């Protein structure tokens, strides 16, 4: 009886731990695909219900309007003061189907790309001010700015190097990227495969990868989203502009669902390490003290899609 009580107590403690508010930095390539918008909407839903606190948004994109678009989404969800960082000094382009339209339609404080903070410094500032082992970094784009963080030197923000800051402050890096157990996926190889090789290879702590194969079969953003959102929502308008609600894969949203329900919809691979090649392709090596794992689906994609669609439109229940 005593053993049964202790087992139940351990299970309850684990559940309470996962229910605690998680401190999240989201790193997104908000430009070409629309699942980034869906992921931001989902993140704000989770923040509305106390599951996450959004510390900052890092925009890893060369789209001229991407940071203003992120800012507009934050404003719409009544979090106008979330800091936004971008990579500075890069050539900018205009190619997104929705970033310019959303930034012209919805209020925001950033007038230009250049008005956003430097991503490397913002990463350092956000990590330095948080408690040790408390921050989850979620990447749903390429890893250039995360590489800049781990390669950063001590400065006026912190006497620690970027790698030391990560080791001290970050409890988990949750990454949508790669293809497992092997393959070649866009976030890993485009536009900067070297950043993937360096970041994955040098990361000092725990990593969970949601590979291309996880989100590829989960289709959201169709008629349910169209019927459930107001046309005055930036999420509605982004999906309308992108493909007029014909549905889209849910690569980015899937890693966020893992964050709040780590035991419900996925299994985890044995611990090991992602091996990244120069062209950005990856393989998997099990064991050898690795602190990395990748998700393995154990729930029908249609069932996961219903949950993601609900969270994207602001519907939440504690059982997720």
Secondary structure as the mmCIF struct_conf table of DSSP 4:
data_model
#
loop_
_struct_conf.conf_type_id
_struct_conf.id
_struct_conf.beg_label_comp_id
_struct_conf.beg_label_asym_id
_struct_conf.beg_label_seq_id
_struct_conf.end_label_comp_id
_struct_conf.end_label_asym_id
_struct_conf.end_label_seq_id
HELX_RH_AL_P HELX_RH_AL_P1 UNK A 2 UNK A 19
BEND BEND1 UNK A 20 UNK A 20
HELX_LH_PP_P HELX_LH_PP_P1 UNK A 21 UNK A 21
STRN STRN1 UNK A 22 UNK A 28
BEND BEND2 UNK A 31 UNK A 32
BEND BEND3 UNK A 34 UNK A 34
HELX_RH_AL_P HELX_RH_AL_P2 UNK A 35 UNK A 48
TURN_TY1_P TURN_TY1_P1 UNK A 49 UNK A 50
BEND BEND4 UNK A 51 UNK A 51
STRN STRN2 UNK A 52 UNK A 59
STRN STRN3 UNK A 63 UNK A 63
TURN_TY1_P TURN_TY1_P2 UNK A 64 UNK A 65
HELX_RH_AL_P HELX_RH_AL_P3 UNK A 66 UNK A 76
TURN_TY1_P TURN_TY1_P3 UNK A 77 UNK A 78
TURN_TY1_P TURN_TY1_P4 UNK A 80 UNK A 81
STRN STRN4 UNK A 83 UNK A 86
BEND BEND5 UNK A 89 UNK A 89
STRN STRN5 UNK A 93 UNK A 93
BEND BEND6 UNK A 97 UNK A 98
HELX_RH_AL_P HELX_RH_AL_P4 UNK A 99 UNK A 105
BEND BEND7 UNK A 106 UNK A 106
BEND BEND8 UNK A 109 UNK A 109
BEND BEND9 UNK A 112 UNK A 112
HELX_RH_3T_P HELX_RH_3T_P1 UNK A 113 UNK A 115
BEND BEND10 UNK A 116 UNK A 116
STRN STRN6 UNK A 117 UNK A 118
HELX_RH_AL_P HELX_RH_AL_P5 UNK A 119 UNK A 128
TURN_TY1_P TURN_TY1_P5 UNK A 129 UNK A 129
BEND BEND11 UNK A 130 UNK A 130
HELX_LH_PP_P HELX_LH_PP_P2 UNK A 131 UNK A 131
TURN_TY1_P TURN_TY1_P6 UNK A 132 UNK A 133
STRN STRN7 UNK A 135 UNK A 140
BEND BEND12 UNK A 141 UNK A 141
BEND BEND13 UNK A 143 UNK A 143
HELX_RH_AL_P HELX_RH_AL_P6 UNK A 144 UNK A 150
TURN_TY1_P TURN_TY1_P7 UNK A 151 UNK A 151
HELX_LH_PP_P HELX_LH_PP_P3 UNK A 152 UNK A 154
BEND BEND14 UNK A 156 UNK A 157
BEND BEND15 UNK A 159 UNK A 160
HELX_RH_AL_P HELX_RH_AL_P7 UNK A 162 UNK A 169
STRN STRN8 UNK A 170 UNK A 176
BEND BEND16 UNK A 180 UNK A 182
STRN STRN9 UNK A 183 UNK A 183
HELX_RH_AL_P HELX_RH_AL_P8 UNK A 186 UNK A 189
TURN_TY1_P TURN_TY1_P8 UNK A 190 UNK A 192
HELX_RH_AL_P HELX_RH_AL_P9 UNK A 193 UNK A 202
BEND BEND17 UNK A 205 UNK A 205
STRN STRN10 UNK A 207 UNK A 210
HELX_RH_AL_P HELX_RH_AL_P10 UNK A 212 UNK A 215
TURN_TY1_P TURN_TY1_P9 UNK A 216 UNK A 217
STRN STRN11 UNK A 219 UNK A 220
BEND BEND18 UNK A 221 UNK A 222
HELX_RH_AL_P HELX_RH_AL_P11 UNK A 223 UNK A 228
BEND BEND19 UNK A 229 UNK A 229
TURN_TY1_P TURN_TY1_P10 UNK A 231 UNK A 232
BEND BEND20 UNK A 233 UNK A 233
HELX_RH_AL_P HELX_RH_AL_P12 UNK A 234 UNK A 243
TURN_TY1_P TURN_TY1_P11 UNK A 244 UNK A 245
BEND BEND21 UNK A 246 UNK A 246
STRN STRN12 UNK A 248 UNK A 249
HELX_RH_AL_P HELX_RH_AL_P13 UNK A 251 UNK A 260
TURN_TY1_P TURN_TY1_P12 UNK A 262 UNK A 264
BEND BEND22 UNK A 265 UNK A 265
STRN STRN13 UNK A 266 UNK A 268
HELX_LH_PP_P HELX_LH_PP_P4 UNK A 269 UNK A 270
BEND BEND23 UNK A 271 UNK A 271
STRN STRN14 UNK A 272 UNK A 276
TURN_TY1_P TURN_TY1_P13 UNK A 278 UNK A 279
BEND BEND24 UNK A 280 UNK A 280
STRN STRN15 UNK A 282 UNK A 286
TURN_TY1_P TURN_TY1_P14 UNK A 288 UNK A 289
STRN STRN16 UNK A 292 UNK A 297
BEND BEND25 UNK A 299 UNK A 299
HELX_RH_AL_P HELX_RH_AL_P14 UNK A 301 UNK A 312
TURN_TY1_P TURN_TY1_P15 UNK A 313 UNK A 314
TURN_TY1_P TURN_TY1_P16 UNK A 318 UNK A 319
#
